Amino acid sequence: MRCRAIVLACFFSSPLHAEDTALARREFAQAVLASVRGDDEQQAKHEEAARIAHPTAVLLANRSAKRLLEQGDVKGASTMYRELAAARPDSLRSQLLYADFLRSTGKGDDFALGLAMKTLENAQPQFPGDTQVVERLFRLYEQKNEREKSLALYRNYLSQADADPLVAENFARVLFDSDDVKSHAEIDKLFVDRMSQQPENPVLARAASEHFRIAKQLDQAIAMLQRHVDVAPTSLDLRVRLGVLQLAHDQLAEGEKTLLDVLQIAPSLFLAHQSLAKLYDKQSKPEEARVHRAEVLKIRGGDAGEFRQLGREWTDAGQHKNARILLEKACFYYPKDAELAYLLAAATRRDPETSTRAPALFRIAEALGGAQPGKNPMYSREAAEAFWQAKDYVQAESQLRHAIKMYPPEAKKESAAAMRLLASWWQQQGKNAEAAKALLQRAEMLEK
């Protein structure tokens, strides 16, 4: 209710007789109440009464004009917008409403477009340099093939103290060839000047940097962002962007430091981790790359294949705890992926902190697995060792026998190792002595 009271005060701010203002406020309050009740007819009735009492209220005039348009009364809507614009030359909104109405309803009508142009030209001295006016005027000039006026508008806009470089750049793209040296220099200077005036502005800094990056001026693109982050060190996204550009410009030490410094403040910035992972991969630093690739997967997730690949890399590097933590998250994302389940079980077994949990995880994996993962001898070998550690010797032997059967002919070394392991288990239990001897002989033949 407090917000509605503020809205009422804003709508009826222009000077009127006291009785007219009071009536307009009462009628608009009734319109708001009807809107809450969902009574469109009463809302329109009270809004129209409020407009009649206060004909220069921009919101009410706009709503009444829209209702006329919905009823097909284009002429009535035009009159309302025209009278509003004439009565409120101080209101940018009223001028834009009339100009936009003329532009939308007068497509192909030179008279209507001319009126729109005149309305905006009259508004320009009242609102010098306002982009809403300037951009509309520019489009109209171009639409009517009045290039000289477009050029004059562009030149005048460039001279404005608060000219927006992005607006000027859009004008220049239309007016000049892509290789026009003079226009490029003008826009370059405008970006540099604005950045010297407003280095703390993140929107401007990003736009300036992107402008120079597209122009293949990476030194200048980096300088724009550096100027910004020097005065706004909490602008973390742009500090990351700075680091990325430094890496792209072969400023590797600077880019690495920039990104690592940002991650000290905000460890969950995905792009920083991704960029560092790529850098370390190129520098043949696999351990550092894995750390940041893991963070990328933790932050934004990934497909099952990405988790498998990194999980295997951690395991191969002997970083079993890291592999386990990563694969736990992977199995949360992909609870029905049997291969991820087997990899998690294996990493859990190899991590001394969690090895006792492995047998249960292998059973879960086996239940998910179906035929395909069961054909991978590595999984059976890992499961066998987990069950052996848990003193489930029957299940351990069964899994190891299965692994020996599944090793392909070329995997002689792995097959021989599994045979020796099974033989050692039999010897520890004091059973199958002849079978253990035969198994060791087979292993020796494979190793020759």
C-alpha positions in Angstrom: 0.0 0.0 0.0 2.9 2.4 0.8 4.2 1.8 -2.8 0.8 2.6 -4.3 0.7 5.8 -2.3 4.1 6.8 -3.7 2.9 6.0 -7.3 -0.2 8.2 -6.7 2.0 11.1 -5.7 4.2 10.7 -8.8 1.4 10.5 -11.2 -0.3 13.7 -10.0 2.7 15.9 -9.5 1.9 18.6 -12.1 0.1 21.8 -10.9 -3.7 21.6 -11.0 -6.6 23.0 -9.1 -7.0 21.4 -5.7 -10.4 19.9 -6.5 -9.1 18.3 -9.8 -6.1 16.8 -8.0 -8.2 15.4 -5.3 -10.7 13.9 -7.7 -8.0 12.4 -9.8 -6.4 10.8 -6.8 -9.7 9.3 -5.6 -10.5 7.9 -9.0 -7.1 6.4 -9.5 -7.3 4.8 -6.0 -10.7 3.3 -7.1 -8.9 2.0 -10.3 -6.2 0.4 -8.2 -8.8 -1.3 -6.0 -10.7 -2.5 -9.0 -7.4 -4.0 -10.4 -6.8 -5.9 -7.2 -10.3 -7.3 -7.5 -9.8 -8.3 -11.1 -12.6 -6.0 -12.4 -11.2 -4.7 -15.7 -14.3 -2.8 -16.6 -14.3 -0.8 -13.4 -10.6 -0.2 -13.5 -10.9 1.3 -17.0 -13.8 3.4 -15.9 -12.0 4.9 -12.9 -8.7 5.4 -14.8 -10.6 7.3 -17.5 -12.3 9.5 -14.9 -8.9 10.2 -13.3 -7.4 11.1 -16.7 -10.2 13.5 -17.4 -9.6 15.2 -14.0 -5.8 15.2 -14.7 -5.3 15.0 -18.5 -1.5 15.6 -18.3 -0.8 12.5 -16.1 1.4 10.5 -18.5 0.6 7.1 -17.1 -3.2 7.6 -17.3 -3.0 9.2 -20.8 -0.9 6.3 -22.1 -3.4 3.7 -20.7 -6.3 5.5 -22.2 -4.6 5.7 -25.6 -3.8 2.0 -25.5 -7.4 1.2 -24.8 -8.4 3.3 -27.8 -5.9 1.4 -29.9 -7.4 -1.9 -28.7 -10.8 -0.7 -29.8 -9.4 0.3 -33.3 -9.6 4.0 -32.7 -6.2 5.0 -34.0 -7.3 8.6 -34.6 -8.4 9.0 -31.0 -5.2 7.5 -29.7 -3.2 9.8 -31.9 -5.0 12.8 -30.6 -4.5 11.8 -27.0 -0.7 11.3 -27.5 -0.4 14.5 -29.5 -2.2 16.6 -26.8 -0.2 15.0 -24.1 3.1 15.7 -25.8 2.0 19.3 -26.4 0.9 19.8 -22.8 4.0 18.2 -21.3 7.1 19.4 -23.2 9.0 18.9 -19.9 8.3 15.2 -19.9 10.6 13.0 -21.9 8.2 10.1 -21.5 5.4 12.0 -23.1 7.5 12.9 -26.1 8.8 9.4 -26.6 5.3 7.9 -26.3 4.0 10.2 -29.1 7.1 9.6 -31.3 6.9 5.8 -30.8 3.2 5.8 -31.6 3.8 7.6 -34.8 6.7 5.3 -35.8 4.7 2.1 -35.0 1.4 3.1 -36.6 2.9 5.1 -39.5 5.2 2.6 -41.1 5.4 3.6 -44.8 3.6 6.8 -44.0 6.0 9.7 -44.6 3.8 12.2 -42.9 3.6 10.2 -39.7 7.3 9.5 -39.8 7.9 13.2 -40.4 5.8 14.1 -37.3 7.8 11.6 -35.2 11.0 13.1 -36.5 9.8 16.7 -35.7 8.7 15.6 -32.2 12.1 14.1 -31.4 13.9 17.1 -32.9 11.9 19.5 -30.7 12.7 17.3 -27.7 16.4 17.2 -28.3 17.2 20.7 -27.0 15.2 20.0 -23.9 17.0 16.7 -23.3 20.5 17.1 -25.0 22.4 14.0 -25.5 19.7 11.7 -24.1 20.3 8.4 -25.8 16.6 7.5 -26.0 16.0 10.6 -28.2 19.2 10.3 -30.2 18.9 6.6 -31.1 15.3 7.1 -32.2 16.2 10.1 -34.3 19.1 8.3 -35.9 16.9 5.3 -36.9 14.4 7.7 -38.4 17.0 9.6 -40.4 18.4 6.3 -41.7 14.9 5.1 -42.5 14.2 8.2 -44.5 17.6 8.0 -46.2 18.7 11.4 -44.7 22.3 10.5 -44.3 23.5 14.1 -43.9 21.2 14.5 -40.8 22.5 11.1 -39.5 26.1 12.3 -39.8 25.3 15.6 -38.2 23.6 13.8 -35.3 26.6 11.5 -34.9 29.0 14.4 -34.9 26.9 16.4 -32.4 26.6 13.3 -30.2 30.4 12.8 -30.2 30.8 16.3 -28.9 28.5 15.7 -25.9 30.4 15.5 -22.6 28.6 12.4 -21.5 28.3 10.6 -24.9 28.0 6.9 -24.5 30.8 5.1 -26.5 28.5 2.1 -27.2 25.8 4.3 -28.7 28.4 6.2 -30.8 30.0 2.9 -31.9 26.6 1.6 -33.1 26.1 4.8 -35.1 29.6 4.5 -36.6 28.9 0.9 -37.8 26.0 2.2 -39.8 27.7 5.3 -41.2 31.2 4.1 -42.0 33.0 1.2 -43.7 34.4 -1.3 -41.3 38.0 -0.2 -42.3 37.4 3.5 -41.9 40.4 4.6 -39.9 39.1 8.0 -38.8 35.9 6.6 -37.3 37.8 3.8 -35.5 40.1 6.4 -34.0 37.2 8.6 -32.8 35.5 5.7 -31.1 38.8 4.5 -29.6 39.4 7.9 -28.2 35.9 8.1 -26.8 36.3 4.8 -24.9 39.7 5.9 -23.5 38.3 9.3 -22.5 35.3 7.9 -20.8 37.4 5.3 -18.9 39.7 8.0 -17.7 36.6 9.8 -16.3 34.7 6.8 -15.0 37.2 4.0 -14.4 35.0 2.5 -11.6 32.1 1.9 -14.1 32.0 -1.9 -14.7 29.6 -1.7 -17.7 31.8 0.8 -19.4 35.0 -1.1 -18.5 33.7 -4.4 -20.0 32.4 -2.6 -23.1 35.7 -0.7 -23.6 37.8 -3.9 -23.2 35.5 -5.8 -25.6 35.7 -3.0 -28.1 39.5 -3.2 -28.2 39.6 -7.0 -28.0 37.4 -7.2 -31.2 39.7 -4.7 -32.8 42.7 -7.0 -32.0 44.2 -4.4 -29.7 44.8 -6.7 -26.7 47.2 -4.3 -25.0 44.5 -1.6 -24.9 41.8 -4.1 -23.9 43.9 -5.2 -21.0 44.7 -1.6 -20.1 41.0 -0.8 -19.9 40.3 -3.6 -17.5 43.4 -2.9 -15.4 42.4 0.7 -15.0 39.0 -0.5 -13.7 40.2 -3.2 -11.3 42.8 -0.8 -9.9 40.0 1.4 -8.6 37.4 -1.3 -8.1 39.3 -4.4 -6.7 36.0 -6.0 -5.7 34.9 -6.2 -9.3 35.7 -9.9 -9.4 34.2 -10.9 -12.7 36.2 -8.3 -14.5 39.3 -9.3 -12.7 38.8 -12.8 -14.0 38.2 -11.3 -17.5 41.5 -9.4 -17.1 43.3 -12.6 -16.2 41.8 -14.4 -19.3 42.9 -11.6 -21.6 46.4 -11.6 -20.1 46.7 -15.3 -20.8 45.4 -14.8 -24.3 48.1 -12.1 -24.8 50.9 -14.4 -23.6 51.2 -12.5 -20.3 51.2 -15.9 -18.6 52.7 -15.0 -15.3 50.5 -11.9 -14.9 47.4 -13.8 -16.0 48.0 -16.7 -13.6 48.6 -14.3 -10.7 45.5 -12.4 -11.5 43.3 -15.5 -11.5 44.9 -17.1 -8.4 44.4 -13.8 -6.5 40.7 -13.7 -7.4 40.3 -17.3 -6.4 41.7 -16.5 -3.0 38.7 -14.1 -2.6 36.0 -16.1 -4.4 37.0 -19.8 -4.8 33.8 -20.7 -6.8 34.5 -18.5 -9.9 34.1 -21.1 -12.6 35.8 -19.2 -15.4 39.0 -18.6 -13.4 39.3 -22.3 -12.7 38.6 -23.2 -16.3 41.2 -20.8 -17.6 43.9 -22.0 -15.1 43.2 -25.6 -16.0 43.8 -24.9 -19.7 46.9 -22.9 -18.8 48.4 -25.8 -16.8 47.5 -28.4 -19.4 49.4 -26.4 -21.9 52.4 -26.0 -19.5 52.4 -29.8 -18.9 51.5 -29.4 -15.2 48.9 -32.2 -14.9 48.5 -32.1 -11.1 47.7 -28.4 -11.1 45.4 -28.8 -14.1 43.5 -31.6 -12.4 42.9 -29.5 -9.3 41.2 -26.8 -11.3 39.3 -29.2 -13.6 37.9 -30.8 -10.5 36.7 -27.4 -9.3 35.1 -26.7 -12.6 33.1 -30.0 -12.4 32.2 -29.3 -8.8 30.9 -25.8 -9.6 29.1 -26.3 -12.9 28.8 -30.1 -13.1 29.6 -31.9 -16.3 28.7 -35.0 -18.3 29.5 -38.5 -16.9 32.4 -38.9 -19.3 34.2 -35.9 -17.8 33.8 -37.2 -14.3 35.1 -40.6 -15.4 38.1 -39.2 -17.1 39.2 -37.0 -14.2 38.4 -39.7 -11.7 40.7 -42.1 -13.5 43.4 -39.5 -13.7 43.3 -38.9 -10.0 43.4 -42.6 -9.3 46.3 -43.2 -11.7 48.2 -40.3 -10.0 47.6 -42.0 -6.6 45.4 -39.2 -5.4 42.7 -41.5 -4.2 41.0 -39.2 -1.8 40.6 -36.5 -4.5 39.3 -39.2 -6.8 36.8 -40.4 -4.2 35.5 -36.9 -3.4 35.0 -36.1 -7.1 33.3 -39.4 -7.8 30.9 -39.0 -4.9 29.6 -35.9 -6.5 29.5 -37.6 -9.9 27.4 -40.4 -8.5 25.1 -37.9 -7.0 24.6 -36.4 -10.5 24.5 -39.7 -12.2 23.1 -42.3 -9.7 22.4 -44.9 -12.3 25.8 -44.8 -14.1 27.4 -48.2 -13.2 30.9 -47.3 -14.4 31.0 -44.2 -12.1 29.7 -46.4 -9.3 32.6 -48.9 -9.9 35.1 -46.1 -10.1 33.8 -44.6 -6.8 34.0 -48.0 -5.1 37.6 -48.5 -6.3 38.7 -45.0 -5.1 36.9 -45.6 -1.8 38.9 -48.8 -1.3 42.2 -47.2 -2.1 41.5 -44.2 0.2 42.7 -45.4 3.7 40.1 -43.2 5.3 37.2 -44.9 3.7 38.4 -48.4 2.6 35.9 -50.2 4.9 33.0 -48.8 2.9 34.1 -50.2 -0.4 32.4 -53.7 -0.3 29.0 -52.1 0.0 29.7 -49.7 -2.9 30.9 -52.6 -5.1 27.6 -54.4 -4.4 25.7 -51.3 -5.4 27.8 -51.0 -8.6 27.3 -54.6 -9.4 23.5 -54.2 -9.0 23.6 -51.3 -11.4 26.1 -52.8 -13.8 24.3 -55.3 -16.0 26.6 -57.0 -18.4 29.0 -54.3 -19.7 30.9 -53.1 -16.6 31.1 -56.7 -15.4 33.3 -57.4 -18.4 35.9 -55.0 -17.2 38.5 -57.1 -15.2 39.8 -54.0 -13.4 36.5 -53.6 -11.6 36.4 -57.3 -10.5 40.0 -57.1 -9.4 39.3 -54.0 -7.3 36.1 -55.6 -5.9 38.1 -58.7 -5.0 40.6 -56.8 -3.0 37.9 -54.9 -1.2 36.1 -58.1 -0.1 39.4 -59.7 0.9 40.2 -56.7 3.2 36.7 -57.1 4.6 37.5 -60.8 5.3 34.7 -62.0 2.9 37.1 -64.5 1.4 34.5 -66.4 -0.7 33.3 -63.3 -2.5 36.9 -62.1 -2.9 38.0 -65.3 -4.6 34.9 -65.3 -6.8 35.6 -61.7 -8.0 39.3 -62.4 -8.6 38.5 -65.6 -10.6 36.1 -63.5 -12.7 38.8 -60.9 -13.3 41.3 -63.6 -14.5 38.7 -64.9 -17.0 38.0 -61.5 -18.3 41.5 -60.3 -19.0 42.2 -60.2 -22.7 45.1 -62.2 -24.2 47.2 -59.1 -24.6 46.9 -58.2 -20.9 49.5 -60.8 -19.8 51.1 -58.7 -17.1 47.8 -57.9 -15.4 46.5 -61.5 -15.8 49.7 -62.9 -14.3 49.5 -60.5 -11.3 45.9 -61.6 -10.6 46.9 -65.2 -10.8 49.7 -64.7 -8.3 47.4 -62.8 -6.0 44.8 -65.6 -6.0 47.5 -68.2 -5.4 48.8 -66.2 -2.5 45.3 -66.0 -0.9 45.0 -69.8 -1.2 48.4 -70.2 0.4 47.5 -67.9 3.3 44.4 -70.0 3.9 46.4 -73.2 3.7 44.2 -74.7 0.9 44.3 -75.6 -2.8 48.0 -76.1 -2.6 48.3 -77.9 -6.0 46.0 -75.5 -7.6 48.0 -72.6 -6.3 51.2 -74.2 -7.6 49.6 -74.6 -11.0 48.4 -71.1 -11.0 51.9 -69.7 -10.2 53.3 -71.8 -13.1 50.7 -70.3 -15.5 51.7 -66.8 -14.3 55.3 -67.5 -15.0 54.6 -68.7 -18.5 52.6 -65.5 -19.2 55.4 -63.3 -17.9 58.0 -64.9 -20.2 
